[in-house]
Amino acid sequence: MKNIVIAAGYATRLGELTKNFPKPLLKIGENTILGRMLDDIDKIDDIDEHIIVTNHKFAQIFADWASEQNYSKPITIVDDGTSTNETRLGAVCDLLMAINGAGTVITHHSPLNTHHSPLITHHSPLTTHHSSLITDDLLVVAADNLLFFSFQEFVDFAKEKQTSCIMCHEQPSIEKLQRTGVVELDENNKVLGMEEKPQVPKSHWAVPPFYIYLKKDLDLVRHSVENGCGKDAPGNLAHYMVEHTTMHAWPMSAGRFDIGSLDTYYEACELARAGKI
């Protein structure tokens, strides 16, 4: 299973803080937002590689960061070629670029003491080549959340159901439901339907940006955009897949902290300083 991190956005809502620096690499306490997430995912036996899809403006920053990490699974940085928020491809197109081998791999950092090549340091010249076609199961994650559960639970759920899966959590606020994806489930957590930003939500099950797409469904994923799937948000693909294959939803076992603004970022920093996260 490949862990694909969608990190090609420009985080314009964080203003000067992310004007020239990627939001996933902002510090929360002693670690970064992305580092906290990978600390968990790297421990999952099924995962054999972390693929981080970013933009050209931030690719070198991610490469330098990756060269300093000591995860047990290799880290691959894929540059989507864009340099401005106005020219961004959108999360779905970034994912397709990664799995179709269309992106440019600017560096590949492998862990020490494995069968992989030695770790490339940030002093080494970057290698540049096209990425490879991916045919494995996928864990797809957004890189701007702090999570209070392990992705291992999500992977185990997908293995039990043997279908592609999304996450969900109960959201009592109608206003917040109107700004996200909302799913209807049966008694076995099979997804019966999904709506993006519904004015009249049909349930209180909101969908965060974490997904598992099994290799048996990758052909649907690869042709999603050409068949009318929206490009901008990762939830567009989940919505498309719900309409074209069987999917289940895992109710999150604990909460998450979505860092979408300066206020939420500073709040997370305060919680870290207080030892609460």
C-alpha positions in Angstrom: 0.0 0.0 0.0 1.3 3.5 -0.9 0.7 6.4 1.3 0.0 9.4 -0.9 0.0 12.8 0.8 -1.7 15.6 -1.2 0.3 18.7 -0.3 0.3 20.8 -3.5 -1.9 23.6 -2.2 -0.7 27.2 -1.4 -2.6 27.7 1.9 -3.5 31.3 1.0 -5.7 31.6 4.2 -2.6 31.6 6.3 -1.2 34.7 4.6 2.5 35.6 5.0 3.1 32.4 7.1 2.7 30.2 4.1 3.5 32.7 1.3 6.9 31.0 0.7 6.6 27.9 2.9 4.3 24.9 2.8 1.6 24.5 5.5 2.3 20.8 6.2 5.8 21.6 7.3 4.8 24.3 9.9 5.9 23.4 13.4 3.4 22.2 16.0 5.6 21.9 19.1 8.8 20.0 18.3 7.3 18.4 15.2 5.7 19.5 11.9 2.0 18.9 11.0 3.1 16.4 8.3 5.7 14.8 10.6 3.0 14.1 13.3 1.0 12.3 10.6 3.8 10.3 9.1 5.0 9.2 12.6 1.8 7.2 12.8 1.5 6.0 9.2 5.1 4.9 8.9 4.4 2.2 11.6 1.7 0.5 9.5 3.2 -2.7 8.0 1.0 -2.5 4.9 2.6 0.8 3.9 5.8 0.5 1.8 6.3 4.1 0.6 5.3 7.7 1.4 4.6 9.7 -1.8 4.3 13.4 -1.2 2.8 15.4 -4.1 3.6 19.1 -3.9 4.0 22.1 -6.2 7.2 23.4 -7.9 7.4 26.4 -5.5 7.6 24.2 -2.4 9.2 21.0 -3.9 12.8 21.8 -2.8 11.6 22.6 0.8 9.9 19.2 1.0 13.0 17.5 -0.4 15.3 19.1 2.2 12.8 18.1 4.9 12.6 14.6 3.6 16.4 14.2 3.6 16.5 14.8 7.3 13.8 12.2 8.2 14.5 8.7 9.5 11.3 6.9 8.7 11.4 3.1 8.0 9.7 3.6 4.6 11.1 5.6 1.7 9.8 9.1 1.0 9.3 10.2 -2.6 8.6 13.9 -3.5 6.6 14.5 -6.6 6.6 18.0 -8.2 3.3 18.8 -10.0 5.0 21.7 -11.9 2.7 24.5 -10.7 4.0 27.7 -9.0 1.0 29.8 -8.2 -2.4 29.3 -6.5 -4.0 30.4 -9.8 -2.4 27.6 -11.8 -2.8 24.8 -9.2 -4.1 21.5 -10.7 -6.4 20.6 -7.9 -6.2 17.7 -5.4 -7.7 15.1 -7.7 -5.4 15.9 -10.6 -2.4 15.8 -8.3 -3.4 12.4 -7.2 -3.8 11.2 -10.7 -0.4 12.6 -11.6 1.2 10.6 -8.9 -0.5 7.3 -9.6 -0.2 7.6 -13.4 3.5 8.3 -13.3 3.0 11.7 -14.9 4.7 13.8 -12.2 8.3 14.6 -11.8 10.1 12.9 -9.0 12.7 15.4 -7.8 14.2 13.2 -5.1 13.7 9.8 -3.5 14.8 9.3 0.1 15.2 5.8 1.2 15.8 4.7 4.8 19.2 3.6 6.0 20.1 -0.1 6.6 17.5 -1.5 4.2 17.6 -3.0 0.8 16.9 0.5 -0.6 19.7 2.9 -1.7 21.3 5.0 1.0 19.6 8.1 2.3 20.1 11.2 0.1 21.1 14.2 2.2 20.0 17.7 1.5 23.6 18.4 0.3 23.2 15.9 -2.6 22.1 17.1 -6.0 18.5 16.3 -6.7 17.7 13.5 -9.1 15.0 14.2 -11.6 12.9 11.6 -13.4 9.4 10.6 -14.1 7.5 8.7 -11.4 6.3 5.2 -12.0 2.8 3.9 -12.6 1.3 2.8 -9.3 -0.8 -0.4 -9.2 -1.0 -0.8 -5.4 -3.7 -0.1 -2.9 -3.7 3.6 -1.8 -4.0 5.4 1.4 -4.7 9.1 0.4 -4.4 11.8 3.0 -4.5 15.6 3.2 -1.5 17.0 5.1 -3.1 19.7 7.2 -4.7 17.8 10.1 -3.7 16.6 13.5 -5.2 13.3 14.3 -6.0 11.7 17.7 -6.4 8.1 16.4 -4.2 5.8 14.3 -4.6 5.2 10.6 -3.9 1.5 11.4 -7.6 1.3 12.5 -8.7 2.7 9.1 -6.5 0.2 7.2 -7.8 -2.7 9.2 -11.4 -1.6 8.5 -10.7 -1.6 4.7 -9.1 -5.0 4.9 -12.2 -6.3 6.8 -14.7 -4.8 4.3 -12.5 -5.5 1.2 -13.7 -2.3 -0.5 -12.4 1.1 -1.0 -13.2 3.3 2.0 -13.7 6.8 3.3 -13.7 8.1 6.9 -16.7 9.8 8.6 -17.5 11.5 11.8 -20.6 12.8 13.4 -21.1 16.5 12.9 -24.1 18.1 14.7 -23.7 21.5 13.1 -25.8 22.0 10.0 -23.7 25.0 9.0 -20.5 22.9 9.0 -22.2 20.0 7.2 -23.1 22.5 4.4 -19.4 23.1 3.9 -18.2 19.5 3.6 -19.0 16.1 2.1 -21.9 14.2 3.8 -22.7 10.5 3.5 -25.6 8.3 4.2 -24.8 4.8 5.6 -26.6 1.5 6.1 -26.3 -0.6 9.3 -23.0 -2.1 8.0 -21.4 1.3 7.2 -21.8 0.8 3.5 -22.1 4.2 1.8 -25.5 4.6 0.2 -24.9 8.1 -1.1 -22.7 11.2 -0.8 -23.3 14.9 -1.3 -20.7 17.7 -1.4 -21.7 20.8 0.6 -25.5 20.0 0.7 -27.9 22.8 1.6 -30.1 20.2 3.2 -27.8 17.4 4.6 -29.4 13.9 4.7 -27.3 12.8 7.7 -24.9 14.1 10.3 -22.0 12.0 8.9 -19.3 14.4 7.6 -16.3 13.2 5.5 -12.8 14.3 6.3 -10.0 14.1 3.6 -8.7 10.6 4.3 -9.4 7.7 1.9 -8.4 4.2 0.9 -8.7 3.2 -2.7 -8.0 -0.5 -3.4 -6.1 -1.5 -6.5 -9.2 -3.2 -7.9 -10.7 0.3 -8.2 -7.7 2.2 -9.6 -9.0 2.1 -13.1 -12.1 4.0 -12.0 -9.8 6.5 -10.2 -7.5 6.9 -13.3 -10.5 7.8 -15.6 -12.4 9.8 -13.0 -11.7 13.3 -14.3 -12.2 12.5 -17.9 -15.6 11.1 -16.9 -16.7 14.3 -15.1 -15.2 14.1 -11.6 -14.4 17.5 -10.1 -10.8 18.4 -9.8 -10.3 20.8 -6.9 -11.1 19.0 -3.6 -10.2 15.4 -2.7 -13.8 14.9 -1.7 -14.8 15.3 -5.4 -13.1 11.9 -6.1 -14.8 10.2 -3.1 -18.2 11.4 -4.3 -17.4 10.1 -7.8 -16.3 6.7 -6.5 -19.3 6.3 -4.3 -21.4 6.5 -7.4 -19.4 4.0 -9.4 -18.3 1.3 -6.9 -19.1 -0.2 -3.5 -17.5 1.8 -0.6 -17.7 1.7 3.2 -17.1 4.5 5.7 -15.1 4.1 8.9 -16.5 6.2 11.8 -13.4 7.9 13.3 -12.6 6.5 16.7 -11.4 9.9 18.0 -11.2 13.5 16.8 -9.0 15.5 14.5 -7.8 19.1 14.5 -8.1 20.8 11.1 -5.6 23.5 10.5 -7.3 25.7 8.0 -6.5 29.3 9.2 -4.1 31.3 11.2 -6.4 31.1 14.2 -6.5 27.3 14.2 -2.8 27.1 13.6 -2.0 29.3 16.6 -4.5 27.4 18.7 -2.8 24.1 17.8 0.6 25.7 18.8 -0.9 26.7 22.2 -2.3 23.3 22.8 1.1 21.8 22.0 2.8 24.2 24.4 0.4 23.2 27.1 1.1 19.5 26.4 -2.5 18.8 25.3 -1.6 17.5 21.9 
